[in-house]
């Protein structure tokens, strides 16, 4: 069934909508990530590794709590709204949105208030007490993210990805302009790095506020356009339990994912101290890891959510219609696109870690020597991280919402044990963080694949997508590295030019090989056209 579907020339409306949604969110993600790097680079030059240690401590705490408070609900809204529209029940879709909005607003007030009240003890608990001002400054963002979460889920359920894209861009631009500006003012006024980092974090909060305002305005405009509708929602009790049934397991998954980042932060700061590293030096190492290595590592997995967010309504609609062939096609295409992006990026980051950091951040020799090996080790985890996001979404959208919890819990245990043991060894030190991440990701992905084949479908063809992108990636990396060596020796001056030329060769050769091997087809390009 799947093989016949792949050979057909006709492109279904749902598949075109899927690829169109992917295109919109991918374009947005590219711009947001470019802005994010443009933000981190000047911010790093202002705060350096010590100040970035305070900034990233606050941001990791925020990311964990934001995931716990918001991650499950937008996905649940998207799934239920999509199935409601598939069944022609628009009143139910509106009722789901209203219930979710009330729940998220309540959670936002509670989480934001708790983080503000307990900023200092939380900072002390993770081993970085001086970061408490930054934690306090980021606490309002939890409320704003919750407010916007229900709106994003509603629009994604309707397969309208543009509002999400615009809100992300709004937040990123505000963070760039205000965050860097506030930090620069703090440093020039002679404030401490912990205070300047808190000012930079304040830009994140303002960006979240502006994003929420845009989403609410966009939703209000749609309500005004639909006010003529006379459909009445016959369910008076709301949709609390339906939303909770789907969102709670996803929230737990997000909490487990966020916990692994907190494990990194806590163990780097505390276990390095156990082997004789001073608190200030541990904070500097953590700042280098989270500012120079992790942002580059996170660039590629950030391109997977556009795929998975477009997959959720498509897969939910296929399940509602009991169309198993469409389910298999949706899963296959999501995994295929994920591998297409993640495979070459994983190899490139491992191979060119030093050149990437030097080009993006202009780090000095000491910072480069510290961060480049960490990024090179993290590069091996990029593909696994991408596929974990995709396979988690497949399981959640297939209503197997408890299974990702099992795999992520197993991964969190592997991560915690590995980080504790490895970082505490003087011969390994901070390198234990990326190594334990790799071990954890391998465990999670392996369990997810078993679950999909056992409980979702054996006809997805997931594993069949791996060999050709792998071959194309290996060949393109070998060609690009040969070019890099030749150009570097010919110029005899080093710098960014040999790397940029080699990178262009890698991209061109990879796409050429993918077309030649059939990884990318003409139908793929047709499906990216925006849906009318």
C-alpha positions in Angstrom: 0.0 0.0 0.0 2.7 2.4 1.0 4.9 1.6 -2.0 2.0 2.2 -4.4 1.3 5.5 -2.7 4.9 6.6 -3.2 4.8 5.9 -6.9 1.6 7.8 -7.7 1.9 11.1 -9.5 -1.2 12.6 -7.9 -0.6 14.6 -4.7 -3.3 14.5 -2.1 -4.7 17.7 -0.6 -3.8 16.5 2.9 -0.2 15.8 1.8 0.1 19.2 0.1 -1.3 20.9 3.2 1.3 18.9 5.3 4.2 20.0 3.2 2.9 23.6 3.0 2.7 23.7 6.8 6.2 22.3 7.0 7.5 24.9 4.5 5.9 27.8 6.4 7.2 26.8 9.8 10.6 25.7 8.5 11.1 29.1 6.9 10.0 30.8 10.2 12.4 28.5 12.1 15.3 29.3 9.9 14.7 33.1 10.4 14.2 32.6 14.1 17.3 30.6 14.5 19.4 33.1 12.5 18.0 35.8 14.8 18.7 33.6 17.8 22.4 33.3 16.8 22.5 37.0 16.0 21.2 37.5 19.6 23.7 35.1 21.2 26.7 36.4 19.4 26.6 40.1 20.6 25.2 38.9 24.0 28.2 36.7 24.4 30.5 39.5 23.6 28.9 41.6 26.3 28.5 39.1 29.0 31.3 36.5 28.2 31.2 33.0 29.6 30.6 34.1 33.2 27.6 36.3 32.5 26.2 33.7 30.0 26.4 31.2 32.8 23.9 33.3 34.8 21.7 33.9 31.7 21.6 30.2 30.7 20.9 29.0 34.3 17.7 31.2 34.3 16.8 30.1 30.8 17.1 26.4 31.5 14.9 26.7 34.6 12.4 28.7 32.5 12.5 26.1 29.7 11.7 23.3 32.1 8.8 25.1 33.7 7.5 26.4 30.4 7.5 22.8 29.0 5.6 21.6 32.1 3.1 24.4 32.0 2.4 24.7 28.2 3.8 21.8 26.1 1.0 19.3 26.4 -2.0 21.6 26.0 -1.3 23.2 22.6 -0.7 19.7 21.2 -3.9 18.4 22.7 -5.8 21.5 21.3 -4.3 20.9 17.9 -5.3 17.2 17.9 -8.9 17.8 19.1 -9.5 20.8 17.0 -8.3 18.9 13.9 -10.5 15.9 14.6 -13.5 18.3 15.3 -13.1 20.0 11.9 -12.6 16.6 10.2 -16.0 15.7 11.7 -17.5 19.0 10.7 -18.1 20.1 14.3 -16.9 23.7 14.5 -18.7 24.4 17.8 -16.8 21.6 19.5 -13.5 23.2 18.2 -14.4 26.5 19.8 -15.4 24.9 23.1 -12.0 23.1 23.2 -10.2 26.3 22.7 -12.1 28.1 25.4 -11.5 25.3 28.0 -7.8 25.1 27.1 -7.4 28.9 27.4 -8.9 28.9 30.9 -6.6 26.0 32.0 -3.5 27.6 30.6 -4.2 31.0 32.1 -4.6 29.4 35.5 -1.3 27.4 35.1 0.5 30.5 33.8 -0.5 32.6 36.9 0.5 29.8 39.3 3.9 28.9 37.7 4.9 32.5 37.0 4.1 33.5 40.6 5.9 30.5 42.1 9.1 31.1 40.0 9.1 34.7 41.1 8.6 33.9 44.8 11.2 31.1 44.9 13.8 32.5 42.5 16.6 32.6 45.0 16.2 29.1 46.6 15.8 27.6 43.1 19.0 29.2 42.0 20.8 28.1 45.1 19.5 24.5 44.6 21.0 24.2 41.1 24.3 25.5 42.4 24.3 29.0 40.9 22.9 31.4 43.6 23.9 34.6 41.8 21.6 33.8 38.9 18.5 34.5 41.0 18.0 38.0 39.6 17.9 36.5 36.1 15.5 33.8 37.2 13.2 36.5 38.7 13.4 38.5 35.5 12.3 35.6 33.3 9.4 34.5 35.5 6.7 36.6 33.7 7.5 34.8 30.5 5.7 31.7 31.9 2.4 33.5 32.0 2.8 35.0 28.5 3.8 31.6 27.0 0.7 30.0 28.6 -1.6 32.7 27.2 -0.3 32.2 23.6 -0.2 28.4 23.9 -3.9 27.7 23.4 -4.1 30.1 20.4 -1.1 28.3 18.7 -2.7 24.9 19.2 -6.0 26.1 17.8 -4.5 27.5 14.6 -2.3 24.5 14.1 -5.4 22.2 14.5 -6.9 24.2 11.6 -3.6 23.7 9.7 -2.9 27.4 9.8 0.8 27.6 10.6 1.3 31.3 9.7 0.2 32.7 13.1 2.7 30.4 14.9 5.4 31.5 12.6 4.7 35.2 13.0 4.5 34.9 16.8 7.9 33.2 16.9 9.4 35.9 14.7 7.9 38.6 16.9 9.4 37.1 20.0 12.8 36.5 18.4 13.1 40.1 17.1 12.1 41.6 20.5 14.6 39.3 22.3 17.4 40.4 19.9 16.8 44.1 20.1 15.8 44.5 23.7 17.8 41.7 25.3 21.2 42.8 23.9 20.3 46.5 24.4 19.4 46.0 28.1 22.6 43.9 28.7 24.7 46.6 27.1 23.2 49.3 29.2 23.9 47.3 32.3 27.6 46.7 31.5 28.2 50.2 30.5 26.7 51.5 33.7 29.1 49.4 35.6 26.6 46.8 36.9 27.7 43.3 37.9 27.5 40.5 35.3 24.7 38.9 37.3 22.6 42.0 37.1 23.4 42.6 33.4 22.4 39.0 32.7 19.1 39.6 34.4 18.6 42.7 32.2 19.2 40.5 29.1 16.7 38.0 30.4 14.2 40.8 30.7 14.2 41.1 26.9 13.0 37.5 26.7 10.0 38.3 28.9 9.1 41.3 26.8 9.4 39.2 23.6 7.0 36.6 25.1 4.6 39.4 26.0 4.6 40.8 22.4 4.1 37.3 21.0 1.1 36.7 23.2 -0.4 40.0 22.3 -0.1 39.2 18.5 -1.7 35.8 18.9 -4.6 37.1 20.9 -5.2 39.9 18.3 -5.1 37.3 15.5 -7.6 35.1 17.3 -9.9 38.1 18.0 -9.9 38.9 14.3 -10.9 35.4 13.4 -13.7 35.4 16.0 -15.0 38.7 14.5 -15.1 37.1 11.1 -17.0 34.0 12.4 -19.5 35.7 14.7 -22.2 35.1 12.1 -22.0 31.4 12.8 -25.0 30.0 14.7 -23.5 26.7 15.7 -24.0 26.0 19.4 -21.7 23.9 21.5 -24.0 21.4 23.1 -21.4 20.2 25.6 -21.8 22.5 28.6 -19.3 21.0 30.9 -16.2 21.9 28.8 -13.5 19.6 27.6 -11.3 19.5 30.7 -10.9 15.7 30.9 -10.4 15.2 27.1 -7.7 17.8 27.1 -6.1 16.4 30.3 -6.1 12.9 28.9 -4.0 13.9 25.9 -2.0 16.8 27.4 -0.9 15.2 30.7 1.3 12.5 29.2 2.8 15.0 26.7 3.5 17.4 29.6 5.3 14.6 31.5 7.4 13.9 28.4 8.3 17.5 28.2 9.2 17.6 31.9 11.5 14.6 31.4 13.2 16.2 28.4 13.7 19.4 30.3 14.9 17.5 33.3 17.9 16.2 31.3 19.0 19.8 30.6 18.6 20.6 34.3 20.7 17.4 35.1 23.4 18.8 32.8 23.4 22.2 34.5 23.3 20.8 38.1 25.9 18.1 37.5 28.3 20.4 35.6 28.2 23.0 38.4 28.2 20.5 41.3 30.3 17.5 40.1 33.0 19.8 38.7 33.2 21.3 42.2 33.5 17.7 43.6 36.7 17.2 41.6 38.3 20.4 42.7 37.0 23.0 40.2 36.1 26.4 41.8 32.5 27.6 41.6 33.5 30.5 39.4 35.4 28.3 37.0 32.5 25.7 36.9 30.1 28.6 36.0 32.5 29.7 33.2 32.7 26.1 31.9 29.0 25.8 32.0 28.6 29.2 30.3 30.9 28.0 27.5 29.0 24.7 27.1 25.6 26.3 27.0 26.5 29.4 25.0 29.0 28.1 22.4 28.1 24.4 22.1 24.5 23.8 22.9 23.0 26.6 20.7 24.7 25.1 17.7 23.6 21.6 18.7 20.0 22.9 19.1 19.9 24.5 15.7 19.1 21.3 13.8 16.6 19.7 16.1 14.7 23.0 16.0 13.8 22.3 12.4 11.9 19.2 13.4 9.0 20.8 15.2 7.7 22.4 11.9 7.5 18.8 10.6 5.9 17.4 13.7 3.5 20.3 14.2 2.2 19.8 10.7 2.1 16.0 11.2 -0.2 16.2 14.3 -3.4 17.4 12.6 -2.7 15.3 9.5 -2.2 12.1 11.6 -5.2 12.9 13.9 -7.5 13.4 10.9 -6.3 10.1 9.4 -7.0 8.3 12.7 -10.4 9.9 12.9 -11.2 8.7 9.3 -9.7 5.3 10.1 -7.4 5.7 7.1 -4.4 3.4 7.8 -2.7 4.1 4.5 -2.8 7.8 5.2 -1.4 7.2 8.7 1.5 5.2 7.2 2.2 7.9 4.6 2.2 10.6 7.2 4.6 8.8 9.5 6.9 7.9 6.6 7.1 11.4 5.3 7.7 12.9 8.7 10.6 10.5 9.4 12.0 10.9 5.9 12.1 14.7 6.2 13.7 14.4 9.6 16.4 12.1 8.5 17.0 14.3 5.4 17.7 17.2 7.6 19.4 15.5 10.6 21.8 13.1 9.0 24.2 15.5 7.2 23.9 18.1 10.0 25.0 15.6 12.6 28.1 14.7 10.6 28.9 18.3 9.7 28.7 19.5 13.3 31.0 16.8 14.6 33.5 17.3 11.7 33.6 21.2 11.8 32.8 22.0 15.4 35.8 24.3 15.9 35.3 26.1 12.6 31.6 26.7 13.4 32.2 28.1 16.8 35.0 30.4 15.6 32.9 31.7 12.7 29.7 32.3 14.8 31.1 33.5 18.1 34.6 34.7 17.5 35.6 32.9 20.7 39.2 33.3 22.0 41.6 30.4 22.0 40.8 29.3 25.5 37.0 29.4 25.0 37.4 27.6 21.6 39.6 24.9 23.1 37.0 24.3 25.8 33.8 24.4 23.6 34.9 22.7 20.3 35.4 19.2 21.7 32.0 19.5 23.5 30.2 20.5 20.3 32.0 17.7 18.3 30.7 15.1 20.8 27.2 16.7 20.8 27.2 16.4 17.0 26.8 12.7 17.2 23.5 13.2 19.1 21.9 15.6 16.6 20.2 12.9 14.4 19.0 11.0 17.4 17.6 14.1 19.0 15.7 14.9 15.8 14.3 11.4 15.5 13.2 11.4 19.1 11.0 14.5 18.5 9.5 12.9 15.4 8.9 9.5 16.9 7.4 11.0 20.1 4.9 12.9 18.0 4.0 9.8 16.0 3.2 8.0 19.3 1.3 10.9 20.8 -0.7 11.6 17.7 -1.6 7.9 17.4 -3.1 8.2 20.9 -0.3 6.1 22.5 0.5 9.0 24.8 1.9 6.9 27.7 4.6 5.2 25.6 6.9 8.2 25.1 6.9 8.7 28.9 8.4 5.2 29.3 11.1 5.8 26.8 12.0 9.3 28.0 12.0 8.1 31.7 14.5 5.4 30.6 16.5 8.1 28.8 16.5 10.4 31.8 17.8 7.6 34.1 20.6 6.9 31.6 21.4 10.6 31.3 21.5 11.1 35.1 23.6 8.1 35.8 26.0 8.8 32.9 26.4 12.4 33.8 26.9 11.8 37.5 29.5 9.1 36.9 31.4 10.6 33.9 31.5 14.3 35.0 32.8 13.3 38.4 35.8 11.6 36.8 38.8 14.0 36.5 39.9 12.3 33.3 36.5 13.0 31.7 35.1 16.1 33.4 32.6 18.2 31.5 32.9 15.9 28.4 30.7 13.6 30.4 27.7 15.9 29.6 27.6 15.3 25.8 28.6 11.7 26.2 25.7 11.0 28.6 23.4 12.9 26.2 24.4 10.5 23.4 23.8 7.4 25.5 20.4 8.8 26.6 19.3 9.6 23.1 20.2 6.2 21.8 18.2 4.5 24.5 15.1 6.7 23.9 15.1 6.4 20.2 15.6 2.6 20.3 12.6 2.2 22.6 10.4 4.5 20.5 11.1 2.6 17.4 10.1 -0.7 19.1 6.9 1.0 20.3 5.9 2.3 16.9 6.4 -1.1 15.2 4.6 -2.9 18.0 1.7 -0.5 18.7 1.2 1.8 15.7 2.2 0.3 12.4 4.7 -2.1 10.9 4.2 -0.6 7.4 5.7 2.9 8.0 9.0 2.1 6.2 10.9 4.2 8.8 14.1 2.3 8.8 14.2 2.1 5.0 14.8 5.8 4.7 18.2 5.7 6.5 20.7 4.1 4.0 20.5 6.6 1.1 20.8 9.8 3.2 23.6 8.1 5.1 25.5 7.4 1.9 24.8 10.9 0.6 26.0 12.5 3.9 29.2 10.5 4.1 30.2 11.2 0.5 29.4 14.9 0.8 31.4 15.2 4.0 34.4 13.5 2.5 34.3 15.7 -0.6 33.8 18.9 1.5 36.7 18.1 3.9 39.0 17.4 0.9 38.1 20.8 -0.5 38.6 22.4 3.0 42.2 21.0 3.2 43.1 22.1 -0.3 41.7 25.6 0.1 43.2 26.0 3.5 46.6 25.0 2.3 46.3 27.2 -0.8 45.4 30.3 1.1 47.8 29.5 3.9 45.9 32.0 6.1 43.2 30.0 7.9 40.1 32.0 8.8 36.5 31.4 7.8 36.9 31.3 4.0 38.0 27.6 3.7 35.2 26.5 5.9 32.6 28.5 4.0 33.7 27.2 0.7 33.8 23.6 2.1 30.3 24.1 3.5 28.9 25.3 0.2 30.4 22.2 -1.5 28.9 20.0 1.2 25.4 21.4 0.7 25.6 21.3 -3.1 27.0 17.7 -3.2 24.5 16.5 -0.6 21.4 17.8 -2.4 22.8 16.6 -5.7 23.4 13.1 -4.3 19.9 13.1 -2.7 18.3 13.9 -6.0 20.4 11.3 -7.8 19.6 8.6 -5.2 15.9 9.4 -5.1 15.8 10.8 -1.6 14.2 14.0 -3.0 11.6 13.7 -5.7 9.8 16.2 -8.0 6.6 15.5 -6.1 8.2 16.7 -2.9 8.8 20.1 -4.6 5.3 20.2 -5.8 3.8 19.6 -2.4 5.7 22.5 -0.8 3.5 24.9 -2.8 1.2 26.8 -0.5 -2.3 25.6 -0.3 -4.9 27.9 -1.8 
